[in-house]
Amino acid sequence: MSALLLKQNADYLVHDSYTVETEDHEDHTFNGVMFDVEVLDRRPVQALVVDSIHVRGGLGQMSVWCVEGGRRGVEEKPNAWTRAFSRHVNASWRDFTSLKLEPPLILLPGKTYGLYVHSADLGDDGVVYDNQRDEICHEDDYIRVFPGLAHLSPDPFGADGPWWGSPWRRRRAFVGKLSYGARYVLWRPVPAAHTRFDPTFRRGVVAAFYALTMGWGGLAPCGNQQQVCRAHFISTQVYPRTASSTSSTSRATTGSSRRNRTPRKRCRRRRRRR
């Protein structure tokens, strides 16, 4: 019954902040780049909160868009996308410029999202992007970034390019940064929440509750002890034994074995005298 009183999700915005930075070879520049990101389910997170995207180039009138499910099939369907940024930005060729998303993007684990960064200025130097070199541009414990398309039209989602044919160029990669935070799931003694954590953390929780039942005073007798513990707080690191600790252990073992053998000899001698 007490498990029902515990919070299911964190009430703070983010627990930790991270930055995704892709490779930058400055292969091309044009109006925009569209690519997919996948939120991984390796960590017990409720959601990732993307608060800004960093790009460089001629920039100008910039806009950032997002769609759930990925970009495929909706490249030229603006009604399927949600705009998270629209503002004029000064050119920046050397350093990345932050595009603050309002509101931030809430990305759920196990899902794929399409992101689209576009410059509406005329010309071919709006946003820097690269050729695709790998099947995955970036991957960490939380997010995976895929290659995508370059857009050669000053109109967002425009179907007309500067030359004949399609305005989209395949096998292109995003150049820039994604700044995001991880909002963690809070642990609760129910299978749906307990199984979200890795085996080491689960064993640590069992050991903590076992210590509480044994009356150990190292843990406070409260039900939400594991709710305030970070997911990686219980570590799998094994510290090597030093030479001094090994020698002292061996000496202690040898001394104890000698003490154990001595009474046996005395008992045998007393039996012979009798």
N, C-alpha and C positions, 0 to 999 in steps of 0.2 A: 504493500500500500504506500510505503514511503517513496517508492520509485516514481509514483505518479506526481509527487510534489516537486521533483527535481526539474530544473530547466532542461529543455531539449536542445536549444541553440544558444550561442553566445549573444548577449545583448549589447556588446561593444561592436564598433564598426569593423575593425580588422584586428587580428592578433599579431601578424607579422607582415612586413612589406617587402616586396621583391621587385626586381627589374629584369625584364627580358630584353637582351640586346642581340640583334642578329648581325651577321657578317656584313661588312660594308666594302664593296669593291668599286662602287660608283660606276657601274656599267652603263646605266641609262638614266635619262630624265624625261618625264612627260607629265600628263595631267593627273594620273592617279594609279593606285595599285589596290587590288582586291585579293584577299587571301582568307584562309580558314584557320581557326584555332580550335583545339580540342582540349577540354578540361578533363584531366586525368582523375581517376578514382583511387589513387595510391595512398592518399592521406585522408584522415577523417575530417573533411571540410564540408561545411554547409554550402559555401559559395566562394567564388573569387570576385573581388571588387576591383575592376579596372577603372582607375581614376584619370589616367592621362596616356596619350600616345605621343611619342617624340619622333619628328621627321626633320629633314632638311631639304633645301633646294630653293627655287625661286619663290615657292609658296604663293602668297596672294590671298584670294578669297578661298578659304579652306573649309571643308566639311568632312565629318567623320560619321559613318553609318554602321549599323549592326543588324544582323538578321540571325534568328535561331534556326538551326538545321543546316547551316552552311550556305555557301554562295551558289552552288550548282543549280542551274535552272531558273535563277532569279537575278542574273546579272543585269538585265535590262527592265526589271520590274521594281520601280522605286516604292510602290505602295507596300511591298513586302518588307521594306527596311525601316529601321527607326534611326532618326538623326540624333546624334549625341553632341555634335559640335558644329557651329557655323559662325565664322568670324574672319575678318581680314587679318593676315599675319605677315609681318615683314620678312623679307628674304633672309635666309641664313644658310650659307653654303658650307661653312666649316663646322659649326656646332649644331647639335640637334635643338629644335625648338619644341617646347612642350605645348600640346593641345589639350587643355583641361576639359574633360568631358563633363557635361552637365545635362542630366544626372549621370553619375558613374554607371558603368555597365555591370550588371549582376550576372555572372556566368556560373551555371550550375554544373557540378561534377557529372561526368559521363555523357555530356552533350557537346556538340560541335556548333560553332558560331562563325558566321562570315563577317569580316571586317573590311571596310572600304574607306580609304583615305583619298580625297579628291581635291584638286586645285582647279578652280574655274577660270583662271587667268588664261588669256590667249598666248599661244607659244608652246614650246616643247621643253621648258625647264622648270615645271611646277614642283614635282616630287622626284627625289632620287630613289632608284630601285635597282635591283641586280638581276642577272641571269640566274636561272635555277641551276644549282650545283649538286644538290642532294634532294632525296625524297622528303626529308624533314629539315627545316631551317633551324629549329631550336627545340630542345626538350629538357624539362627539368621534372621535379617531383610533382608539379602541379599542372603544367600546361605544355602543349605541343603545338608548334607553329608550322604550318605547311606552306609550300610555294603556291603561287596563284597566277593572276592575270595583271597585265599592265593595261591602262586605259588611255587612249589617245584622243579623247574628246573633251572639250571644255565644258560640256554639259554633263552633269551627273547622270550616270546610267545612259548616256547618249548612244545611239546606234549608228551615228554617222562619224566616220573618222576623217582625218585631214586628207587622206588619199582614198583610192578605191579599196573596196573590200571591208573587212571587219575592223572596227576600232580597237578590238581586244588583241593583245599579244600574249600568247601562252608561254608557260615555262619561265615565269618571272618570280622574283622573290622580294619580299618586303625588306626595306632597309630602315632601321630605327629601333625604338625601344617601346616596350609596353610596361607601364608601372601598375602593379596590382597588389592587393592585400588578400590574405587568406582568413576567412571567417570560419573558425573551427566548430565542429559539432561537440557538444558537451556529453561526457560519458554518463550513462545511466545503466543500472543493473537490469537491462532488458536485452534480449538477443539482437533486436534491430540496431541498437546503439553499440552494444558490446562488440559485435563482429566487425564494426567499421574500423576498429583499431588493430594494429599489428599484433602478432602473437606475443612479442616481448612485453608490450604494454598490458595485454590481457593477463599474462602470468603475474606481472607486478601488482595488478589490482587484486587478484586472488590472494597473493601473499600479504597484501596490506590488510585485507579483511580477515585473513587468518590470524594476523598479529593482533588485531582488535579483539577477536574472540578469545585469545590467550591472555588478554589483560596487559599487553605491552604498553607502557606509557609513552612510547615514542610517537604515537599518532593520537591526535585529538579524537575523542569519541563523537564524531559528527558524520552525517550521512553523505555530505557533498564533498568529501575529502578529495576524490579523484576528479571532481568537476573543475577544480582550479589548477590541475596539473597539466602541463603541456604534453602533447602527444609524444614528443621525443625526450621527455624528462627521464623516463626509465630507459637506460642505455644498455646496449648489448656489448659494450666495450669490455674486453678482458685485460686487466693490467698484468704485465709480466712480473714474475717473482724475481726479486733482486738476489745477488749472491749472498748478501748478509743474512737475508731472511731465510734463504735455503740452508746456509750453514748452521744458523741458530736452530732451525727446525730439525736438522739432522742430529745436532748435539743433544737436543731435548729428547729425541726419539731414542738415541743410543743410551742416554742416562736412564730413561725410564725402563728400557729393556734390561739394563744391568740390575736395577733395583728389583725387577721382577724375577730375575734368575737367582738372586742371592738367597731368599727365603727357601727356595727349593733345595739348594745344597745343604743348608743347615738342617732341614727336616730329614734328609737322607742320613746325615751323620748321627743325629739323635736316635734314629731308628737302629743304626748299627751298634751304638753303645748299649742300647737296651738288649 
